Amino acid sequence: MQRKHNNNLTHIAKTLRKNMTKEERHLWYDFLRSYPVRFLRQKVIDDYVVDFYCHEAKLIIELDGSQHYEEKEMLKDKIRTEKIENRNITIIRIPNNEISKNFRGVCEYIDFCVQKSIHR
């Protein structure tokens, strides 16, 4: 099996951890960091750096800004999702504006996805 980690992206992941978006910081510090199932932030998987990753649930959380809804970015995201999901890892995509408008709902959705994945 191919390794999940691309060492060439480690520096980029560290930089992204230090420069998280406002939405990433909110989700990390106000929910995921103290969530009972461990999440990692800015995790290298294959040739990508994902926003948040939970090994136990085999779950990735991607927070999407407006650029992800442009045709070119949607195609890149589709290819990325297919490649990662071939590893039996689920990706959930959450629009950034949902973090601001419906934070509690986002947290409940993430909890639902984690529990569903762990208890399969």
N, C-alpha and C positions, 0 to 999 in steps of 0.2 A: 504494500500500500504506500502511496506517495505521502511524504511528510506534509503536515498541515502548515508548517512554518517556513516562511521565506526570510532568511537572515538579512537579505538586502533591504528589507522594509523595516527592520527593527528601529533604526534611527528615525524614520518618518513616524512610526507609531509613538515613540517617546515624545517627539515634538507635538504631535496631535494631542497627546495626553496633557501636555502643559498648556495647550492653546485650545481647549474645548470651546465649543459654541455655548452661548447662553443656555440653550435648550438642553444640550448634553450635560452641562454643569448642574442644571436644575434636576434632571432625571437621576444623575449619579448621586449627588449629595443629599437629595431629599427623598430618595427611594432605593435605588439599586445598591448603593454602598452598604446599607444596613439590612438589605433583604436577606432572609434566612438561607437562601440558596445562592452560592457564590457566583458573582458576575465579574468579568474582567472588562476593562475599557480599552479601546483602541488595540484590539487583538489582531495579530497577523495570522491570516488563514489563506493558504495558497498564495496567490499574487495580489492579495487585497488586505486592507486594514479595515476591519469592521468596527462599528461604533461600540457595541457591547456584546459580549459572548458569555454564555453559560454552558460549561462543559456537561454538567450533570443532566441538564434538560436538552442538550444539543440544540440550543436556540441562539439565534443572533437577532439583536434589535438594531435596526438602522433608522436613524432620524433623518428625514428627508427635507431639505430646504427647497425653495421654489425651482432651483435649477434642475432638480430631479424630474420635473414634469415637462421638460423640453424634450422633443422627439429624440434627439441624439443621446441625451442622458438616459432616457427611458430604455433605449436599446442596450446601452452599456449595462444598466442595472439588470435587465432581463438576462443577458449573457452571464453576468456575475452570479446572479441568483441560481441559474441552472447549474453552473459549475459547482457552486458550494452545496446546493441541495443534492448533488450526486454523492455527497459524503454523508447523506442522511442527517443533515443539519437543516433545521427549519429557520427561515428568515421572516421576521415580521418587520414591516415598514410602517413608520409612524410619521405623519407630516409634522414639521416643527410647530406649526400653528396649533396643533392639538395639545402640545405640551403647555402652551400658554392658556388655551381656552378650556381644556378639559383634563387637567393633570390627574385628578382622582380617577377619572374614567380610563385614562391611559394606564395608570398603575394597576387598576383592577383587571384590565385586559392582559397586561403582561403577566400578572399573577395567574390568571386563568390559563394562559398559554404554557407557563412553566409547570403548573400542576397537571395539566393534561398530558404534557410530554413526559413527565416523570412517572406518572401512574398508568402508562400504556400497558 
